[in-house]
């Protein structure tokens, strides 16, 4: 009897805490002031990531202007554009919600997500090229495959937008969201496959120096973060497609928007940009792959030869 009496206050306290949290959640979601604050916070975070990508791009361009358009430069430029557009959209989120017809709202919110897919598919391509170069495998076919996959994804998405515009019924809107969930799953599998192979290859040579161990850890963090974030994105979009309570394209879910975009776009972008912060050496020349990638591949190949 005594244990039951002791348990009652605990359950009562938990219920009270849950009730307070629920009330706070509803108050924040329904408050226009809190909505604006959170959307401005999301805008500021995207703006910081965009600024960092721009600074990194300028540093590389100033350091080695003769490189031309390398994979690393394109990746940084896309990060600058994607996060910059996201920052502007969330700064004007209340105005975006008033745009008519509604299809243009979907396009403004979905187009940066498509560009985000292209940006991180480019990172998967970069890692696949590094692995191929280190293993002596021909990588000439990777870039055409990358372009074809992106062309198909964009073509299908444009078709779905037109379909939603023509007949905006719940089934078609859900189908468009499920397609994007599939795209997110595709990129997650790409990170697991190509990033995982690169990580395992570098792991074989990481014991030689502290610098290599540190670089291996950074690649591992970037790989794990990107895989988990795209997987979370896939699951969240599936919920978004069938559950109105998980809808992200509305004003009265600001906390959900903050958690979602922090996990699936801001965090992976920040970590990957940190991993790619090192500038290429001045004396190195690169043509098709960026200097950092070529140097990593050369180091891995040399280590393999020594072994």
N, C-alpha and C positions, 0 to 999 in steps of 0.2 A: 504493500500500500504506500509506503514511504517513497519508493522509487517512482511510482505513478504520479504522486504529488509533485516530485521534483521535476518530472518530465513535462508537466502541464505548463509551468512558466516558460520553459525553453520553447515549446511549440507556440505559445502565445507571443513570445518575443519574435520568433521567426515570422509568424503571420503578420505581426505589426510592421516589421522591417519590409516585408514583401509589399504590404499595402502602401507604405510610404514611398517605396521605389516606383510602384505602379502609378501613384498619384503624381509623382515628379515627372515620370515619363510622359504622361498625358498632358500635364501642364506645359512642358517644354514643347511637345509636338503641336499643341494648339495655340501657342503664343507666337504672334507675328514677330515680336522683338527677339525671342530666342531663335526663331527660324532664321532671321536675318543675321544674327550673330554667328550661328553655326555655319551658314552658307558663306559668310565672309571669312570665317576661319578656314574652311575647305579651300576657298579661293586663294588665301594667303599661302597655305601649304603647297598648293600646286604652283603658285608663283615662285616660291623659294626653289622648288625642284627645277622649274624651267630656267630660272636665273643661274643656278649652278651648272646646268647643262650648257647654257650659252657661254658662261665663263670658261668652262672646260674646252669647248669648241674653239673659242678665240685663242686660248693658250696654245692649243695644238697647232692652229693655223699660224700663229706667230712663231712657234718653235720650229716647225718644219713646213713652210709654205709650199715646198716643191712636191709634197706627197700627192696633191690632187684629192679627188673624192675617194677616200678610203672607207672601209666598212665602219670603222670607229667614228669617223666624222659624220657619216650619214646617220648612225645610231644616235649620236649626240644632238644633231640637228632635229631629228624626229622627236627626241625627248623634249627639246626646247619648244617645238611647235605644239605637240600634243598637250603638254602640261600648261603651256601658255593659253591655248584655247580653252582648256578646262577651267583655268583660273578666271578667264573673262566670262565664261558661261555661268559659273557659280557666283561671280560678283553681280551678275545681272539675272540671277535665277528667278526672281519674282516676275521680271519682264518677260523672260523666256516662256514662263507658264501661260502667259496671256497671248502668245503668238497663235494666229489662226491662218490656215487650217492646222489641225493638231499634228499632222504628219511632219510638219516642219519642226515641231518640238522634238519629235522622235529623232529626226535627222541631226539636230543640234546636240542632242544628248548621246546618240549612238555613233556618230562619225568619229569623235575622238577615241571611242572605244575600239573602232576598227583600226584607226591609225596606231593605237597602242598595241593591238595584235601584230601589225606589220613591224613595229619597232622591236618587239621582243622575239618575233619570228626571225628578225635579222640577227639577234643575239644567238639564237639557236643555230642559224646558218654559220655564224662566225666560229662557234665552238665546234661545229661539224667540220669546218675547214681546217681548224687547228689540229683536230684529231687526225684527219686525213693526211695532212702534210707530215705530221710526226710519224705516222705509220707507213708513209710512202704510197698512199692510196690516191688515185686520181680524183680530184674534187671538181672537175670541170662541169659535171652535170648537176651540181648542187644549186647553183644560182638560177638556171632555167626552171628547176623544180620549185624553188622559192617564188619566182615570179608567177608561175602557173597557179600555184596554190592561192596566192594573194589575189590573182585575177578572178579565180572561181569564187572566192569568199566575197569579194566586192560585188561581183555580178549577181550572185544570189541575194545578197543584202539589198541591193538596189531593186531587184525584182520584188522582194518582200515589202519594201517601202511602197512601191507602186501598188501592190496588192492591198496593203493596209489603207492607202489613200483612196483606192477604188471602192473597197468594201471593208470599213473598219469594224469588223465584228470580233468578238472575244476570241474565237478559235484562231483566226488569222494572226491576231496580235500575239497570242500565246505561241503560235508556230514560229513567228519571227524571233521571239525570246528564246525558244528551245534551240533554234538554229545557232544563236549566239552562244548559248551554253555549250553546244557541240564544238564550236570554234575554240572556246576557252579550254575545253577538255583536250582538243587536238594539240594546242600549244603546250599544255601541261605534260602530255605524253612526249612531245618533242624535247622539252627540257629534261625529262627523266631519261630518255634514250641517249641523246647526244651529249647533254651535260654530264650525265652519269658516266658515260664511256670516257669522256675527257678527264673527269675527276679520278676515276680508277687508274687511268694511264699516268697522270701526274703523281698519284699516290706512290707509284713504284719508285719515283726518283726524288721524293720529298725529303728523305732522311739525310741528303748530302749537305744541306745548309739550312740555317734558320730562315733565310729569305725565301727559299722554296717552300718551307713548311708554312710560313705565313701566307704566301700566295695561294697555296693549296687550301688553307682554311678559308680565305676570302672567296675562292671559287666555290667551295662547299657551301658557304653561307648564301651566296647568290643563287646557286642551284636550288637549295632547299627552299629558300624564300620564294623564288619565282614559281617553282612547282606547286608549293602549298597555296600560294596566292591565286594562281589560275584555277586550281582545284576548288578553292573557296568560291571564286567567281562563278564557276560552273554550277555549284550547288545553290548559291544565292539566286542566280538567274532562274533556275528551275523553280525555286520557291516563289520568286517574283512573278513567274508566268501563271501560277495557279492559285496564289494566295494574295488577296488584296492587302492584307496586313503587312506583307513584305514588299509592297510596291515601292520602287525607288524613284519613279518619275512623277512624284507628287510633292507639294510643298510641306504637307503636314507629317512627314517622316524625316525630319532633319538629323536626328541622332542616328538613325539607321543609315542615312547617307554618309554621315561622318565616319562611322565604323566601317562601312563597306568600302568607300574610296580610300580610306587610310590603309586598309588591309590589302586591297587588290590592285591599287595603282601607285599611291604615294610611297608606301614602304618599299615595294620591290624596286621602284625607280631610284629611290634614294640609296639603297644598298648597292645596286648595280653600278650607279654612277660613282659611288665611293670605291668600288673594286677597280673601276677603269680610270681612276684619278691620275695614275702615273703617266707622265709624258713620254713619248717615244724619244730615243736618243737622236741627237742632231746628225750624227754621221751615217745613220741607217737610211737606206733607200727602199721604198716599198711601192708596188704597183697595184696588185689586185687585192691584197689583204692588208689591214692596218699594221703598223710597226709593232705594236704590242703583241698582236696575234702571231706575226711571223717570228718574233723573238722567242715567244713561248714555244712555238713549234720547233724552232731550231734547237732550243735548249733541251727539249724533250727528246728530239732525235739524237742529239749528241750524247745525252745520258744513256739512251738505249744502246748506242754504239759502244760506249764504254763498258756497259754491263755485258 
